[in-house]
Amino acid sequence: MKKLGKIYMALVLLFLYVPIFVLIVFSFNETKSRSVFSGFTLDWYVRLFHNRIIISSLINTIIIAAAASIISTILGTLAAIGINSMKKLPKTVVMNVNNIPIINPEIVTGVSLMLLFVFFAARMNFEFGFGTLLIAHITFDVPYVILNVMPKFNQMDPHLYEAAQDLGCSPLKAFSKVVLPEIMPGVISGFLMSFTYSLDDFVVSYFTTGSSSQTLPITIYSMTRRKVSPEINALSTIIFAVVVIVLLIKHTVETRSAHKSSAQGG
C-alpha cells in the first residue's frame, strides 16, 4: 500500500509539474517552435527585459499589489478589532457577510465593480485606471485579512487588554504592546495573502482596468490572444523561479527558528 501511495503521489506531481518543466525548457529554445527543441539560447530572456510593455505592466502590478495589500491589512485589522468586540449574534452575521466576497465568483465581483465605477465615472468625470484597479483590489483583499486576523483574537486571552490598562498602560499603548504582538502572525498572513491574490488576479482586474494602467496577467492575456511568444515562456520561468526561491527561504527560516525553539526548550 505504501508503494502504491508513493506511485500515486509521483503521478500527481508529474501531472502538475511536467507542463511547467516543458515551458521552462522551451523558454531556452532557439526558435519559436513549441514542439521541437532546435537549440539553446538566452535571446528570449534578453528580449523580455527589453520589452517595455511587459516591464511596465510588471512594475504596475507590484505597485498595485503592494499598495492594495498595505491598505487592506490596515482596514482589515481595524475591522477585525471591531468585529471581535461585538456580541455573538452580530459577530456571526458580520463574519458570514465577510465570507460572501470570498465565495462569490470573481466575474460577479468584477462586473459589479465595473458597473459601480461606470456609474461614478459618468457623474464625477474620472477614467478607469490605477485608481479603479486599486479600489477593486482592496475590495477583495480586505475579507481575507479579516479571515486571517480573527482566529488570533479567538486564541488570545480576552482579558489581556484590560489587564494591561489596569497595570498603567494607556489604551493605545495596551493595544500596541499587548494586543498587536498577539495578532501579528494573523496580520502578516493576511498581508501576504492579499499581496498574492493581487499579483495573481485577472478577472476583477480585467473589468476594472483602463488603457493607461494594466496589470501583468492582462498584458500576458493580450499577448497570448495573438500568438504565444517564447518571451511569455521566459517570463513564466522567472516567476516560477522566484516563487521556488521564496519558498526555500521561508522553509529555511522556519527550520532554523524551530531548531532554536527546540534547543531553548531542551
N, C-alpha and C positions, 0 to 999 in steps of 0.2 A: 504493500500500500504506500509505503514511504517513497519507493522508486516511482510509482505511478504518479504520486503527488508532485515529485520533482520534475518529471517529464511534462506534466500538465502546466506547471509554472513556467518551464522553459518555453513551451509552445506559446503561452500567453505573452511572455516577454518578447519572443520573436515577432509575434503578430503586431505588438505595439512599436517596437524599435527598428525593425528591418526597413520600413519606409523612410525613417529618419536617416538611417545609415546610407541608404541609396541616394537620398537627397544630398547628404554630405559628400559622398563620392563624386556625384555629378556636378557639384559646385566647383570641382577642380578639373572638369572636362574641358578639353581644348576647343571643342566645337559646341554648338547649341543642341546637339542631339541628346534626347532623353532616354535613349535605348542602347547606344553604342559609345563605349568609353574609348576615345581616339587618342588621348594623350593628356599628360599632366600640365596644368597651367594655373597661375595665380591672377590672370588677367581680369577675371570676373570680380575678384575682390578689389582690385585696383579701380575698375570701372564703378564699382559700388560706392567707394569713397569719393569718387568724382561726380557722383550723381546728386546734384543739388536738391532735387525734389525729394529723394529718399532721406537725405541728411536733414533737410528742413523739417520733414514730417517726423523724423525720429526725435529731434530736439523739441518740437512742438508737443509730441506725445509725452515726453519725460516731464516737461514743464507743467502740462495739464494734470498728469498723474500725481506729481509731487504737490502741486497747489491744492488739488481736489482732496487728496488723502490727508493733508495737514488740516485743512478747514473741516473736513468730515470728522476727523479724530477729535477736534476741539468740540464741535457741535454734538457729536455722538456721546462723548464723555459727559458733557453737561446734561444732555438728555437722560443718560443713564443715572446720573445723580438724582435728578428729579423723579424719575420712574421708581428708583429704589425707595424714596421717601413716601410713596403712595401706599394706600391700603391694598389689601389682597385683590379685591374685585377690580378696581380701576387699573391696577398694575397688570392683571391678566388681560384685560381688554386692550390696553395700550400695547402690550407685547404682541398680541395677536394682530393688531393693526400694523405694527412694525414688521411683522413677518410677510405681510401681503406683497410689498415690492420685491421681496426675495423670491417668493413662489411665483409671482406674476410673470408671464412670458415677456422677454425683453422687447419683442416687437410691439406689444401693447404699451409698455413704458415709453418706447421711442416715439411712437406715433402720437401718444397723448402729450408728451413734452413738445413735440414739433407743433401741434395744434395750439398749445398754450403760448409758445413763442411767436407763432404767426399772429395770434390774437393781440399780443402786446406790441409786436413789431408794427402793426397797422396803426396803432394809436400813439406809440412813443417814438416812432421813426428810428429804429435801430435794425441792424442786419445780423443775420446768422454768422457766427464766427467763434472766436475764442471765448467770449462771454457765455454764449449759449452752451458751448461744449462744457465749460467749467461748471455751470449750474447743473447741467444734466448729470455729470459725473458725481457731483456732490450729492445729488438726489438719490442715486442708487448706492452710494458708498456709506452714507450715514447709518442705514439699518444694520449693515454688517459690523460697524463699530459698536453699536448698542448691543448687538448679539454677542460680541466678544467681551465687553466690559461687564455686563450684568452678572454673569456667573461668578466673577471675582467679588462683587458685592454680596452675593449669596454665600460665598465661602468665608467672608470676613465677619468678625465679631461685630454685631450691630451697636455695641456699647463702646467701641474704641474711640469714636469721635467725641462722645460725651465725656469719657474718661480723660481724654487729652485736655478738654476745656476745663474740667474740674481741677486738673493739675496746673492750670495757669495759662494754657495756650489760648490765643485769640482764635475765632472761628476760621480765619484764613490760614493761620499757622497750623492749626489742628488738621486741616484738610491737606496742606502741603507736606507736613511732616509725618502724618499717621495714615490718612486715607489713601493719598496718591501712591505712596510706595506699595500699598497692598493691592491696588488695582492696576499698577503699572504693567504687569505682564499682559493683561487683557487689552490695555491701551495700545501697547506695541503690536500685539497680534492684530488688532483692528486696523491699525495704520498699515501694516504690511499687506493685509488682505485687501484693503481699499486701494493701495498702490498697485497691487497685482491685477485687480479687476479693472482698474482704469487703464492700465497698459494694454490689457487684453481685449477690452470692449470694442465691438464692431457695430452691433445692431443699433444701440442707442446713439452712438456717435454718428452713424450714417444718416439718421433722421434729424440730427440737431447741428450738424456741421455746416460750414459755409465755404465758399470758394477761397476765402482768404486764410482759412485755418483748417488744416486736415491732419488727422492722426495717421500713424504708420499703417494700422490694419486697413484703413480706407484707401490709402495710397497703393498698398500691395494688391488690394482687390481691383483697383482701377487698372493696374498694370497687367494682372492676370486675365482680365477680360479681353485684352487684345491678344497677348501671347505670353506664355510663361518664359521669362528671361532667366538665364543662369545667374543673373545678379540677385534674383529672389532666392535662389538656392544658397548663394553666398551669405545673404542677409540672414536666412533661416539658420544656417550653420553657426554664425556668430551668436545669434540669440540663444541657440541650444547650448553652445559652449559656455556662455555667461551664466545660464541657469545651472549647469552642472558645477561650475566653479563656486557659485554662491552656495549650493547645497553642500559641497565638500567643506567649505569654510564653516558653515553652520554646524555640520556634523563634528568637525574638529573642535570647535569652541565648546559644544555641548559635551563632548567626550572628555575634554580637559577639565571642565567645571565639575563633571560627575566624579572624575578621579580625585579632584581636590576635596570634594564633599566627603567622599568615602575615606580619604586619608585623614581628614579632620575628625570624622566620626570615629575612626579607628584609634 
